[in-house]
Amino acid sequence: MHNLRLLVSDDNVTYRAYAGPMEREEVVEDYPVWEHTSSGGRVTATRRRVRVMRLRNLSISQKYFAIAVDSRSRSFGNTFINLIHVFGAKGEERCLTYGVVPRAFDAKVVGADAFQIAQDFLAVGVEFDVHDGTATAVCPGFNGMENLHMLDGGNGFIAVARGKERAAVAALSPAFAEVRAWWLSWVQDCLDAGADGIELRIRGHHSPFTWAEFGFEPPVRDEFLRRYGTDLWKTDDFDHGAWRRLRGETYTEFVRQASERTRGAGKKFGLHVSISLDMEPDEGAAMDVHWDWRRWLDEGLADSITLKEVRPNTRFEREILSHTRPRGTQAIFCPYANGLWNVPGGEKVVEGWIRAARNVGHDGYQFFECASVVNGTLQGEVLMKQPALREVFRRIFK
């Protein structure tokens, strides 16, 4: 890999070629396999024969540095936790944040040039702790540190920031009573504004590399220590299923509070149950939180459930309905419909979804999202991108 470059930056934007001493070596040898834990990487007893590239005698004072290659031959790859290690004078420096995605937006750039410039991290910098692709918050059991990553693939670079950076993602914890109270204030603001109801959606667009590094705030640590005698701040070897359940209990408390506040105001309360929640806590969970939807339904906390990406006549859908029907909770089917304006006959797909939902006794259909039907222009016009959908809605819902 002769086109490898080492770049450094003090501000994560002005990357420049590293000018200090460096010795490079490339060998094939038996190297320890690393595993990812909640506090970082650690060496296992397993060794594997791999190609190793070492950069020695570095003296990098900058906060950020990046290894970049021009080739996209996909010849050098590994699971991310085994792809790059940074060693200091005292051994492995575990407190690092990685970046593989250029910043998607730069305030100084407008118009058509924005996308082009955003592809070059030398011009716009790096989004740290952001996984390239689908938002990781929707992926149960996701841990990007255990996924395969190619150094000479994708965007062609790996950036490193000293310490733990959380500029790209903020995840408030319901384990804090103050967070639950703040969220409840949002509910109250909506009710005061005259909303007809409140619906909580869990799925989000956060994309950190690994959710396993979240969830160790003092309330969680203290309660886990009280229940199980294990201090989460002192070990990476703990019952992850119990930890996910505990984290989920605190969110369930918020759901109870939000339901009581909404219904107490005479309004309807709804919840989302998505395919992201179809995983048991011992196996994993979206965002490493056990979203206890069965308890929410069995306690009768919701007037309606939006089945986000839960298809009619699937095992998961039938299980959900077994909890909603005895309590008269409405079930509303909501598939992802973006892009249908580019699909010939897309309106027939939507019509089929609506009829499938009706056939199994769903109470409603939510079209997600309106951008598939209408678009606004910079000139203030509203364009009907898929006029045939209007006729489908008129015919079915007349």
N, C-alpha and C positions, 0 to 999 in steps of 0.2 A: 504494500500500500504506500507507494512512493509519493503520492500527492497529499499526504496528511499534513495538516497545519495546526499549530498551537497558537491560540489567540488569547489575549487578556483584556480586561476592562475594569475600570473603577466604578462605572455608572450603569453597566448592563446595556449600554447603547453604543458607545465608542470602542468597539473591539478593534484591536490592532495586533500585528504579529508580535509574538513573544521574542524578545531580543536577548534574554539571559542565557546562561549555560544550559546545555541539554545534551544528554547522551541517549541514543536510541538503540534498542536491541529487539530483534524479532526471532523467537525460537519456538520449537514444538517440545512440550514437556508435560509431565503429570502435574496438574495444578489442583489445589483444594477447591471443592465445590462449596459455594456459599449458599446460605438460605436467608430469606428475609424474615425479620421479626418486627415486633411493634416498635422497638427502639433502634432498629437499623439492621445492617447485615452482620452475619457471624459465620465463621468457618465451621464446616461439618467434617466428619471423619472420612468422607468420600473424596477420592481424587479421580480426575478424568484427564485423558490426554487431549490437549488443546494447543492451538496456536496462541502464543502470548506475545504481546507487544509491550515493551517497557520503555518508559521515558524516565531517565534518571538525572540526578544532579540539578533538579529544578529549584529555583528560588523565586517563587511567585508571591509577590506581596499584594497583588490586586485581589479584590473581593470576588471577581468573576473570571473564569477562564473557559475556553471551549476548544474541543478537538473537532476539526472539520476536515472533510474530504470532498473532492470534486466528483469522484467516481460514484456511480449508482449500481455497481456490479453485484451488490449483496453478497460479498465474499467473506465478511467478517461480522459474525453475529453470535449472540448468546442470550440466555435470559438476562434481563436488565441487571439484576443483582449480581450476576457473574460477568457482566460485560466490561465494567469499569470500576476500578478501585483506586482510591487516592490515599497514599501513605504519607505520614509525616514523621518527624523525628521520634515520636513516641508510639509509633505503630499506626494502625488503621484509623483514619479520621472519619468517624461514623456520622458526625453531625453535618451532613451535606444535603443540598437540595439540587435536583437535576432538572434540566430543561432540554426539550427536543423540538419545541414548537416556536416559530417566530411570532412576535407580537402581531395580532391580527388587525390592529388599528393604530394609526399614528395621527395625532391631532393636527400635525402640520401638513398632512397629505389628504387631498380631497379628490373626488371624481374617480375616473377610470384608473388612474395611476396607483390608487391605494392598494388594490389587490396585488399588483405587480411588485411594488416595493415591499409589501408585507411578507413576500416570500423569501427575502434576504435578511437574515438576522443581523448582518453587519450594518444594515441601514436602520433597523427598527428595534433591535434588541431581542430578548428571549422571554417567553412566558414560562416561568419556572413552575414546577409541580403541576403541569398540565399535560395530560395524556392526549396524543394525537388521535382524533377520530371521535366516535360516539361518546357522549357524556358518560363518565364512569359511574355517576350516581344512580343510573338506571340498571346497572349490571350487577345482579346478585353474586356475591363471592368473588368480585373482581379484585385482583392485585396485580397492577401493571409491572411491579418489580419482578414478578415471576413469569412475565410474558417474554417471548422472543423479540429481540430488537436488533436491527442491523445497523452498524455504524455507517457503512457505505450504502445505505438505503434511505427511503423516506426523505427527510429534509437534509440529511447528510452531515449532521453535527450532533454532538452532545455537549451541553454547557453545564458547568458546575458552579454553584454559589456556596460560599462558606456559610455554615450555619443553616438554620431552618427558616426558609422564607415562606410566608403565607400571603404574599401580595396578591396572588392569583385566586385564592379561594378562601372564603371565610365560612365556617360551619358553626353556627350557634348551637349550644347544647341545651336540650330541655331538662337536663339534670339540675340546672340552676333554676331556682324559683324565680329569680329576676328575669330570666329569659322567657319562662312561661307567662309571667305577668306582662312582659312587653308584647309578646304575641297576642295575648288576650286584649291588649289595648288596640291592636289592629282590628280584631273582631269587633270590638265596641265601636271603633271609628266607622266601620262599614255599616253597622246597625244604626248608628246615629245618623248616617247619611241617607238612610231609607232603603237599604238593601233588602230584598225579599228573602234572602237566606245567606248562609255561609257554607262554602265547600272547601275542604282541606285536601290539597294535593301534595303527595310526598315526592314524586318524581321531579328531579331538578336537572340543571345543566352544569353542575359542578363536575370537573374532570381531573381531580388529583390522581397521581400515580397509584397511591395506595391508601385506602380508608383504614387499614390496620394500624396506622399511626395516629388516628384520632380516637377520642373516647377515653382519655385518662385524666379527666379533670377531677378536682378534689372530691366533689360529691360522689362520683362513680368509684373512685379509689377507696374512699372511706367506707362506703356501703359494701363494696366487694370484700374488703378486709374484715368487716364485721360479720358478714354471712359465711365466708369461706376460709377465713384465716390466711389469705394470700394477699400480699402487698403488690399491687400492679406496678408500682414505681420501682420495685426491686427485682422483678423477674419478667422474662418473656415467656415463661412456661406456665401457663394458667389455663383454666377451662374457658375456651373461647365461646362455647355455646352459652355458658352461664353469664359471661360478660355481655354478650349480645342481648340476652333476655333482660338483664338488668338495665341496659341502656334503653331498651324498648319500653320498659315499665314507666320510665320518666316521660316518654312521649305519650303513652296511654293516659297518664295523668293530665296532660295538656288536652288531649282529645275529650276527656270527661269534662274538663272545665269549659272548653269551647262549646261543647254540646249544651251544657247547662245554661251558659250565658245566652246562646242563640235561641234556644227554645223558651227560655225564661222571658225573652222579648217577643214571643209569639211568632218566631220565624222558623223556617226549615233549615235543617242541618244535614249536610252531605259529606261523604268521604270518598276518596279514590281507593280502589283496590286494583293494582296492576300486576302484570306478569313479573315485575321486579320483586314482588312479595312472595312469589311461589318458591320458597326455599326454607328449609328448616334451620333453626339457629345453630345446630351442631354442624351443619354442612357449610354455612356461610349466610350472608344476608346483604342486601343492597345497603351500602354505606356502613356495613358491619353493625347494623341495628336491627333487632327483631321487631318488625312492624306487626303487632299482634292483632291483625284484622279480625280473626275469629272472635277474640274477646270483645272488640268494639261492637261487632254485630250481635253477639250473644247477650251483651249488656243493653242492647237496644239504643245505642248512642246516636244512631243515624236514621234520618228519614229516607235517605236515598244513598245508593252506592253507584258511582261511576266506574264501569268496568273498562279501565284503560288498557287497550290491547289484549283484552281477555276475550277470546273468540267463543261464540255460541257453540254448544255441544262438545266442548273440550272437558277434560277431567277437572281442570281448575275451575272452569265456569260452573260446572254442576255442583262442585263442592261449595262454591260461594252461594249459589242459589239455595242450597240446603240450609244455609244459615239465615238468608234474607226472607224466604217465603213464610216460615212459621211466624215471623214477626211483622209481616206486611211491609217490609222495607223495599222501596222501589229499586229496581236494577236497571241501569241505563248503559247501553253498549256504546263504546267510544273507540273506534279503530283510528289508526293514523292515516289520514287521507291526503297529506301533502303531495304535490306533484301530479295530481290527477288532471290538471289542466293540460299537461303534456302527453297524456295517454289517450289515444283514440278509443272511444267507448268507455271512458272513465266513469261516466254517469251510470253505466250499467253495473259497474263494480259497486258503486255506492248503493244502488237500488237493491243489489243482491245482499249487501250487508244489512240493510234495513229490514228486508223480508226475513233474513235468517234470525235477526233479533226478535222479530214479531213471532216467528214460528215457535220459539222456545219460551215465549211468554215474558220477554223483557218489557219494561214499562216505558222505555223511551230510547231514543237514538240521539247521540250528540255528535255533530259534525265537527271534526278537528282537522284542519282549522280553516277559518274563513278566507285565508290567503289563497286557498285552492279554488275559491269561487270568485272573489273580487280582489282587485289590486288598485291601489291609489297611485297616481303619477305625481311628479314634482309640480306639474301644472295645475293640480287640484282636481283632476278628473278621476272618476271611479270606473274602472273597466270590469266588465263581466268576463272573466277568463274562461268560464265553462258554462255557457248559457243553458246547455242541456240539463244541468243539475237543477235549475229553477223549475223546469218542467217535471222532473222527478219528484221534487219536494211538493209541488202543487198536486200532482196526481196521487201520491201516497198519503199526504197529510191533509187532504181536503176535508 
